[in-house]
Structures are given as C-alpha cells and as structure tokens.
Amino acid sequence: MRLSEFGVQLRKIRIDNGERQKDMASRLGVCQSTLSAVESGTRNVPKGMVEKVIKEYNISEKGKKEIYKSAENSITSVKINLKGCTKRQRAAIIALGTSSSRSTRGSISELS
C-alpha cells in the first residue's frame, strides 16, 4: 500500500500522538475505513477533514500550510458540473477526462 502525501502526514500525526487509526478516526468524526482510504489515497480528503485535523491536533502555522498543500496534492478525482456548458465545452471537458484517465503521468504533464 502506497500512502498519499496527505496520508503520510496523517499517519505521522497519528503515530506522534500514540493513536491507532480507530482513535484518530473517532477524533475526526469519520469511520476507520474512511480514514484508511484517505491515508492510502484511494479516497479524496473529505470536505472539512483538513480543518478538523488542524483543530484537533493543534497544528502550527507552518504545519497548516504543509497539510493544506498535501491534501491538495492528494486529490485523485474531481467532479465537474457541466450545467450551463455548451455542447462544445461539454465535449472538450469529457474528452479531457476520458483521455487523462487513460494517460500516463508523463503525457498529463505535457498538458501544462
């Protein structure tokens, strides 16, 4: 299992506080399975989780920046509302999503 960037930070915080996943999940108000999936990167960071971690574990100002950045870097999927898009815009967005899901990391970097 390869941890997400955010998952690495969560695990470090958890271990530094002598907690098991079950303990941290309880403090954050999520199921242990949710916390495990977020750590491993198989699930995006739920809305509000970063703020809960910062509050519950008294994260420093420097740590806050790091944890927000790691959460952002750990996003594996996005939801796009296509309401109000033209047919052409919809087609372009869908084509990008379809091609990026089959792409390698190298070809995705070519888009920037």
ABEGO torsion letter per residue (X at the ends): XBBBAAAAAAAAAAAAAGBBAAAAAAAAGBBAAAAAAAAAGABBBBBGAAAAAAAAAGBBAAAAAAAAAAAAAABABBBBBABGBBAAAAAAAAAAAAAAAABBAAAAAAAX
